[in-house]
Amino acid sequence: MDLTGAKWWKSSRSSTNGGACVDVTGDLGDAVGVRDGKDPNGPALVFAPAA
């Protein structure tokens, strides 16, 4: 899935201490994207919303 142009934000479940940041995007139609906030150019996982 092409994630170019997706709008990412820091998950409310992310820790502000220790650098455990998770970014999410919900503007993918029937999918939710998740990535490592410390590596925004790295790989991302895509899940169905129910997952």
Residue, then its C-alpha position, 0 to 999 in steps of 0.5 A: m500500500d502506498l503511504t505517500g501523503a498519509k497524515w501521521w500523528k503520535s498515538s495516545r498510547s505512546s510513551t513520552n519517556g524512553g522514546a517508545c513512540v508509535d505513529v498512526t494514520g487513519d486516512l487509508g480507507d479500510a486500513v490503519g497504518v502504524r509505524d515507529g515514530k523514531d523512524p518515520n521513513g522506515p517500514a510501516l504496518v497496515f492493519a484492518p480497523a478491527a485488528 
